[in-house]
Amino acid sequence: MLSPSRDVQSLIDHLFRQEAGRMVAILTRLFGIHNLELAEDVLQDTMHQALKDWSQGEIPGNPAGWLMVVAKRKAINTIKRDRLFRSFASDMDALLKSEWTASYTMDHVFLEDEIKDSQLRMIFTCCHPALPAEAQIAFTLKTLCGFSIAEIGTALLATESNINKRLYRAREKIRNEQIDFTVPSGQHLMKRLDSVLLVIYLLFNEGYNAPGDRLTIRKDLCLEAMRLATLLVGTPVTAGYSPIYALLALMCFHVARFDARIDNNNDLIILEDQDRALWNKELIAQGFEYLVQSATGNSATTYHLEAAIAAEHCLAPSFSETNWAKIHTYYSALEKLKPSSVIKLNLAIIVGKKDGPAAAIRCLNELKNRKALENYYLLYASLGEFYFQTGQKEDALENFRKAKTLVKSQAISDLLDRKMKKC
């Protein structure tokens, strides 16, 4: 076997991120949620087959379709091999074990509409209320979104050992309590839907902020989050829930700035310096459509407020013309709805935009003294920026240096280097 080229490995990694959720969902629909590890084994076997075949020959014209065909074939072989001693999905077990109905059943389950339905089932199974909230999120990110253990740990600020324990307990809970692979109804649906939205939100944030590599924005993760949210609005049972539209609006506004946020050297471009002509006008328009659709509920959620903040940035013709007073109002409401040190930090930054750098420095130093954000680079980077604006370059340099010791992203580290040079 030839050593896989970087291009093939990169494509496999991309497709794993893009297709893992779809493939695990449909395989779990066949095998049953109690055989989740079997579904994951078939997925891994399929990816290894792609790596082997594509490294030795040509990459197929439709790689995603190739993966689904191979996964289907491997699923058939697995069912034939295990059908005498293993039970599969309760509503399909007899059909899959009969030679007369197995082929038809497999063909039906691999239809596109059935795959989408399976993904929806998987989302709500991962977010079952019998699982602790932190386990729901970790389980969804691993099973449906293709996150590695290390990536989940980074996203949830937990160790890999801790994440492994959460996943093990989640699987044991599903197996022991025989949790159904179903979409709930009525109030049971709404209880789980909020957890689903939180997972999608975290997935998007992980892609957009993506620590640890030079690809500061990992589009795959962001687009996967948007795809999952779109799946929810395209399904009658969940389509009427206004926070879904608010979350989609928020994601559209951020994704619209992809091309302006990174330069040709993969260096990060801050909002103030972005070329707004590069912002995707169609996505911004789509975001406003979703924002209008989100206004049907009785109250504003954190997704509504964050979407409103992002919308103000998209409405501003230039950075200097941004309506900071309006954004301050939204952030103040957000801080009351979801109190956190990070939101207080963002609010302090907006105070600086609205009332001047001296006001921001006072607010930021209050946060610094509380020590809740002592390991968060943005606190020190923000202090450095506002000290620089007031001409206190030594204080600015000290805070930029501190910020650099706390970042993992090379692009953000490079940005801090550029700021230190200005000092």
C-alpha positions as CSV (number, residue, x, y, z in Angstrom):
1,M,0.0,0.0,0.0
2,L,1.3,3.4,-0.9
3,S,1.6,6.1,1.7
4,P,-1.6,8.2,1.6
5,S,-0.9,11.6,0.1
6,R,-1.7,14.7,2.1
7,D,-4.5,15.6,-0.3
8,V,-6.2,12.2,0.2
9,Q,-5.8,12.4,4.0
10,S,-7.2,16.0,4.0
11,L,-10.2,14.9,1.9
12,I,-10.9,11.9,4.2
13,D,-10.7,14.2,7.3
14,H,-13.1,16.7,5.6
15,L,-15.5,13.9,4.6
16,F,-15.4,12.3,8.0
17,R,-16.4,15.6,9.6
18,Q,-19.1,16.2,6.9
19,E,-20.5,12.7,6.6
20,A,-19.9,11.0,10.0
21,G,-23.2,12.1,11.5
22,R,-25.3,11.0,8.5
23,M,-23.6,7.6,8.3
24,V,-23.7,6.8,12.0
25,A,-27.4,7.9,12.1
26,I,-28.5,5.6,9.3
27,L,-26.4,2.7,10.6
28,T,-27.9,3.2,14.1
29,R,-31.3,3.2,12.5
30,L,-30.5,-0.3,11.2
31,F,-28.6,-1.8,14.0
32,G,-30.4,-0.1,16.9
33,I,-29.1,2.4,19.4
34,H,-27.9,-0.5,21.7
35,N,-25.5,-1.4,18.9
36,L,-24.0,2.1,18.5
37,E,-20.4,0.9,18.8
38,L,-21.1,-1.5,15.9
39,A,-22.3,1.4,13.8
40,E,-19.2,3.4,14.7
41,D,-17.0,0.4,13.8
42,V,-18.6,0.2,10.3
43,L,-18.1,3.9,9.9
44,Q,-14.4,3.6,10.8
45,D,-14.0,0.6,8.5
46,T,-15.6,2.6,5.6
47,M,-13.2,5.5,6.2
48,H,-10.2,3.1,6.3
49,Q,-11.4,1.5,3.0
50,A,-11.5,5.0,1.4
51,L,-8.0,5.8,2.6
52,K,-6.7,2.6,1.2
53,D,-8.5,2.6,-2.2
54,W,-8.1,6.4,-2.9
55,S,-4.4,6.3,-2.0
56,Q,-3.8,3.5,-4.5
57,G,-6.1,4.7,-7.3
58,E,-8.3,7.6,-8.3
59,I,-10.6,9.6,-6.0
60,P,-14.2,9.0,-7.1
61,G,-16.2,11.9,-8.6
62,N,-18.7,11.7,-5.8
63,P,-16.7,10.8,-2.7
64,A,-19.6,11.2,-0.3
65,G,-21.8,9.0,-2.4
66,W,-19.0,6.4,-2.6
67,L,-18.7,6.4,1.2
68,M,-22.5,5.8,1.6
69,V,-22.5,2.9,-0.9
70,V,-19.5,1.2,0.8
71,A,-21.1,1.8,4.3
72,K,-24.3,0.1,3.0
73,R,-22.4,-2.9,1.7
74,K,-20.5,-3.2,4.9
75,A,-23.7,-3.0,6.9
76,I,-25.2,-5.8,4.8
77,N,-22.2,-8.0,5.5
78,T,-22.3,-7.2,9.2
79,I,-26.0,-8.1,9.4
80,K,-25.4,-11.4,7.5
81,R,-22.5,-12.2,9.8
82,D,-24.2,-11.3,13.1
83,R,-27.9,-12.1,12.5
84,L,-27.9,-15.4,14.4
85,F,-26.6,-14.0,17.7
86,R,-27.3,-10.2,17.6
87,S,-30.6,-8.3,17.8
88,F,-30.9,-5.2,15.6
89,A,-33.4,-2.2,15.7
90,S,-36.6,-3.6,17.2
91,D,-38.8,-2.5,14.3
92,M,-36.4,-3.9,11.7
93,D,-34.9,-7.0,13.4
94,A,-37.2,-9.5,11.7
95,L,-37.0,-7.7,8.3
96,L,-33.2,-7.6,8.3
97,K,-32.9,-11.3,9.3
98,S,-35.2,-12.5,6.5
99,E,-33.6,-13.0,3.0
100,W,-37.0,-12.0,1.5
101,T,-37.1,-8.6,3.1
102,A,-33.5,-7.6,4.0
103,S,-32.6,-6.1,0.6
104,Y,-35.8,-4.0,0.3
105,T,-35.4,-2.8,3.9
106,M,-31.8,-1.8,3.3
107,D,-32.6,0.1,0.1
108,H,-35.5,1.9,1.8
109,V,-33.5,3.0,4.9
110,F,-30.7,4.4,2.7
111,L,-33.1,6.8,0.9
112,E,-32.3,10.5,1.4
113,D,-35.5,11.3,3.3
114,E,-34.9,8.3,5.6
115,I,-31.3,9.4,6.3
116,K,-32.6,12.9,7.3
117,D,-35.2,11.2,9.6
118,S,-32.4,9.1,11.1
119,Q,-30.3,12.1,11.8
120,L,-33.2,13.8,13.6
121,R,-33.7,10.6,15.6
122,M,-30.0,10.6,16.5
123,I,-30.0,14.3,17.6
124,F,-32.9,13.7,20.1
125,T,-31.5,10.4,21.3
126,C,-28.2,12.0,22.1
127,C,-30.0,14.7,24.0
128,H,-32.2,12.4,26.0
129,P,-33.1,13.8,29.5
130,A,-32.0,10.6,31.2
131,L,-28.4,11.7,30.3
132,P,-26.8,14.5,32.3
133,A,-26.5,17.8,30.3
134,E,-22.7,17.6,29.9
135,A,-23.0,14.0,28.7
136,Q,-25.7,15.0,26.2
137,I,-23.4,17.6,24.6
138,A,-20.3,15.4,24.6
139,F,-22.3,12.4,23.2
140,T,-23.7,14.5,20.4
141,L,-20.4,16.1,19.4
142,K,-18.7,12.7,19.3
143,T,-21.5,10.6,17.7
144,L,-23.3,13.0,15.4
145,C,-20.7,15.6,14.6
146,G,-17.5,13.5,14.3
147,F,-15.5,15.4,17.0
148,S,-12.4,13.8,18.4
149,I,-12.1,13.3,22.2
150,A,-9.4,16.0,22.3
151,E,-11.7,18.5,20.4
152,I,-14.6,17.8,22.7
153,G,-12.3,18.4,25.7
154,T,-11.3,21.7,24.2
155,A,-14.8,22.8,23.4
156,L,-16.1,21.8,26.9
157,L,-13.1,22.8,28.9
158,A,-12.6,19.3,30.2
159,T,-9.8,16.7,30.1
160,E,-9.8,13.8,27.6
161,S,-10.1,11.3,30.5
162,N,-13.2,13.1,31.8
163,I,-14.8,13.2,28.3
164,N,-14.1,9.4,27.9
165,K,-15.9,8.8,31.2
166,R,-18.9,10.9,30.1
167,L,-19.2,9.0,26.9
168,Y,-18.9,5.6,28.5
169,R,-21.5,6.4,31.1
170,A,-23.8,7.8,28.4
171,R,-23.6,4.6,26.3
172,E,-24.1,2.4,29.4
173,K,-27.2,4.5,30.3
174,I,-28.6,4.1,26.9
175,R,-27.9,0.3,26.9
176,N,-29.1,-0.4,30.4
177,E,-32.3,1.8,30.3
178,Q,-33.1,0.7,26.7
179,I,-33.5,4.3,25.5
180,D,-35.5,4.5,22.3
181,F,-34.0,5.7,19.0
182,T,-37.1,8.0,18.5
183,V,-38.1,11.6,18.1
184,P,-40.3,12.5,21.2
185,S,-43.6,14.4,20.9
186,G,-45.3,17.2,22.8
187,Q,-43.6,18.6,25.9
188,H,-41.0,15.8,25.8
189,L,-39.8,17.2,22.5
190,M,-39.5,20.8,23.8
191,K,-37.5,19.7,26.8
192,R,-34.9,18.0,24.6
193,L,-35.0,20.7,21.9
194,D,-33.2,23.3,24.0
195,S,-30.4,20.8,24.6
196,V,-30.2,20.2,20.9
197,L,-29.9,23.9,20.2
198,L,-27.1,24.2,22.7
199,V,-25.2,21.5,21.1
200,I,-25.5,23.1,17.7
201,Y,-24.5,26.4,19.1
202,L,-21.4,24.9,20.7
203,L,-20.5,23.1,17.5
204,F,-20.7,26.4,15.6
205,N,-18.6,28.2,18.2
206,E,-16.0,25.5,18.1
207,G,-15.7,25.9,14.3
208,Y,-15.7,29.7,14.4
209,N,-13.2,30.2,17.2
210,A,-11.3,26.9,16.6
211,P,-8.3,27.0,18.9
212,G,-5.1,25.1,18.2
213,D,-4.5,25.5,14.5
214,R,-3.9,28.1,11.9
215,L,-7.3,27.5,10.3
216,T,-8.9,29.9,12.7
217,I,-12.3,29.4,11.1
218,R,-13.0,25.7,10.4
219,K,-15.8,26.0,7.9
220,D,-16.7,22.4,8.1
221,L,-17.9,22.7,11.7
222,C,-19.8,25.9,11.1
223,L,-21.6,24.5,8.0
224,E,-22.4,21.3,9.8
225,A,-24.0,23.3,12.6
226,M,-26.0,25.2,10.1
227,R,-27.0,22.0,8.4
228,L,-28.3,20.5,11.6
229,A,-30.3,23.6,12.4
230,T,-31.7,23.7,8.9
231,L,-32.7,20.1,9.4
232,L,-34.8,21.2,12.4
233,V,-36.6,24.0,10.6
234,G,-37.3,21.6,7.7
235,T,-39.1,19.1,9.9
236,P,-42.8,19.9,10.9
237,V,-42.4,18.7,14.4
238,T,-39.7,21.2,15.3
239,A,-40.2,24.0,12.7
240,G,-42.4,26.2,14.8
241,Y,-39.8,26.8,17.6
242,S,-38.6,30.4,17.2
243,P,-35.2,30.1,18.9
244,I,-34.1,27.7,16.0
245,Y,-34.6,30.6,13.6
246,A,-32.7,33.0,15.9
247,L,-29.8,30.6,16.0
248,L,-29.8,30.2,12.3
249,A,-29.8,34.0,11.9
250,L,-26.9,34.3,14.2
251,M,-24.9,31.7,12.3
252,C,-25.7,33.3,8.9
253,F,-24.5,36.7,10.0
254,H,-21.2,35.2,11.2
255,V,-20.6,32.9,8.3
256,A,-21.2,35.8,5.9
257,R,-17.9,37.3,7.2
258,F,-15.8,34.2,6.5
259,D,-14.0,35.5,3.5
260,A,-13.2,38.9,5.1
261,R,-11.9,37.5,8.5
262,I,-8.8,35.6,7.2
263,D,-6.3,36.9,4.8
264,N,-4.3,35.0,2.2
265,N,-1.7,34.0,4.8
266,N,-4.3,32.6,7.2
267,D,-3.8,35.6,9.4
268,L,-6.8,36.9,11.4
269,I,-8.3,40.2,10.4
270,I,-10.2,41.9,13.2
271,L,-13.7,43.3,12.6
272,E,-12.4,46.9,12.4
273,D,-10.1,46.1,9.5
274,Q,-12.3,43.8,7.5
275,D,-13.3,44.6,3.9
276,R,-17.0,44.7,4.1
277,A,-17.3,44.4,0.4
278,L,-16.3,40.7,0.9
279,W,-19.2,40.0,3.3
280,N,-21.7,37.6,1.7
281,K,-24.8,39.7,1.1
282,E,-27.0,36.7,0.3
283,L,-26.2,35.1,3.6
284,I,-26.8,38.4,5.4
285,A,-30.2,38.7,3.7
286,Q,-31.0,35.1,4.7
287,G,-30.0,35.9,8.2
288,F,-32.5,38.8,8.4
289,E,-35.2,36.5,7.0
290,Y,-34.5,34.0,9.8
291,L,-34.5,36.9,12.3
292,V,-37.9,38.0,11.2
293,Q,-39.2,34.4,11.5
294,S,-37.7,34.2,15.0
295,A,-40.0,37.0,16.2
296,T,-43.0,34.8,16.6
297,G,-42.3,33.7,20.2
298,N,-43.4,35.4,23.5
299,S,-39.9,36.2,24.7
300,A,-36.3,36.8,23.6
301,T,-33.8,34.0,24.1
302,T,-30.0,34.4,24.2
303,Y,-30.0,33.3,20.6
304,H,-32.3,36.2,19.7
305,L,-30.1,38.7,21.5
306,E,-26.8,37.4,20.0
307,A,-28.4,37.4,16.6
308,A,-29.5,41.0,17.1
309,I,-26.0,42.0,18.0
310,A,-24.5,40.3,14.9
311,A,-27.2,42.0,12.8
312,E,-26.2,45.4,14.0
313,H,-22.6,44.7,12.8
314,C,-24.0,43.6,9.4
315,L,-26.2,46.7,9.1
316,A,-23.3,49.2,9.8
317,P,-21.8,50.6,6.6
318,S,-18.5,50.9,8.4
319,F,-16.9,50.1,11.8
320,S,-17.0,53.7,12.9
321,E,-20.8,53.9,12.0
322,T,-21.7,50.9,14.2
323,N,-24.6,51.6,16.6
324,W,-22.7,50.8,19.8
325,A,-25.4,52.2,22.0
326,K,-27.9,49.7,20.5
327,I,-25.4,46.8,20.9
328,H,-24.7,47.9,24.5
329,T,-28.5,47.6,25.1
330,Y,-28.6,44.1,23.7
331,Y,-25.5,43.0,25.6
332,S,-26.9,44.4,28.9
333,A,-30.1,42.3,28.3
334,L,-28.0,39.3,27.4
335,E,-26.0,39.6,30.6
336,K,-29.2,39.6,32.7
337,L,-30.6,36.6,30.8
338,K,-27.3,34.6,30.9
339,P,-25.0,36.0,33.6
340,S,-21.4,35.1,32.9
341,S,-17.9,36.6,33.1
342,V,-17.4,36.3,29.3
343,I,-20.5,38.3,28.6
344,K,-19.4,40.9,31.2
345,L,-16.1,41.1,29.3
346,N,-17.9,41.7,26.0
347,L,-20.1,44.3,27.7
348,A,-16.9,46.1,29.0
349,I,-15.5,46.1,25.4
350,I,-18.7,47.7,24.1
351,V,-18.5,50.3,26.9
352,G,-15.1,51.2,25.5
353,K,-16.6,51.6,22.0
354,K,-19.5,53.7,23.3
355,D,-17.9,55.7,26.1
356,G,-14.2,55.7,25.4
357,P,-11.2,53.5,26.3
358,A,-10.8,54.9,29.9
359,A,-14.3,53.6,30.7
360,A,-13.5,50.2,29.3
361,I,-10.2,50.0,31.3
362,R,-12.1,50.6,34.5
363,C,-14.6,47.8,33.7
364,L,-11.9,45.4,32.5
365,N,-9.7,45.9,35.6
366,E,-12.7,45.2,37.8
367,L,-13.1,41.9,36.0
368,K,-9.4,41.2,36.3
369,N,-9.5,41.7,40.0
370,R,-12.3,39.1,40.4
371,K,-9.9,36.6,38.8
372,A,-12.8,34.7,37.0
373,L,-11.1,35.3,33.7
374,E,-7.5,35.1,34.7
375,N,-6.7,32.4,32.2
376,Y,-8.7,33.9,29.3
377,Y,-6.5,35.7,26.7
378,L,-9.2,38.1,25.5
379,L,-9.3,39.9,28.9
380,Y,-5.7,40.8,28.6
381,A,-5.8,41.4,24.8
382,S,-8.7,43.9,25.4
383,L,-6.9,45.7,28.1
384,G,-3.8,45.9,25.9
385,E,-5.9,47.4,23.1
386,F,-7.6,50.1,25.3
387,Y,-4.3,51.0,27.0
388,F,-2.7,51.4,23.6
389,Q,-5.6,53.7,22.6
390,T,-4.9,55.9,25.6
391,G,-1.2,56.1,24.8
392,Q,-0.1,53.8,27.8
393,K,2.1,51.6,25.6
394,E,4.0,49.9,28.4
395,D,0.8,48.7,30.0
396,A,-0.5,47.7,26.6
397,L,2.6,45.7,25.9
398,E,2.5,43.9,29.3
399,N,-1.1,42.8,28.7
400,F,-0.5,41.7,25.1
401,R,2.4,39.6,26.3
402,K,0.2,38.0,29.0
403,A,-2.5,37.4,26.4
404,K,-0.1,35.6,24.1
405,T,0.9,33.1,26.9
406,L,-2.8,32.0,27.0
407,V,-3.7,31.5,23.4
408,K,-3.6,28.2,21.4
409,S,-4.4,29.6,18.0
410,Q,-1.4,30.5,15.9
411,A,-3.4,33.1,14.0
412,I,-4.4,34.9,17.2
413,S,-0.8,34.7,18.5
414,D,0.3,36.3,15.2
415,L,-2.3,39.0,15.6
416,L,-1.0,39.8,19.1
417,D,2.6,39.9,17.8
418,R,1.5,42.6,15.3
419,K,-0.2,44.6,18.1
420,M,3.0,44.4,20.2
421,K,5.1,45.7,17.3
422,K,2.8,48.8,17.2
423,C,3.7,49.4,20.9
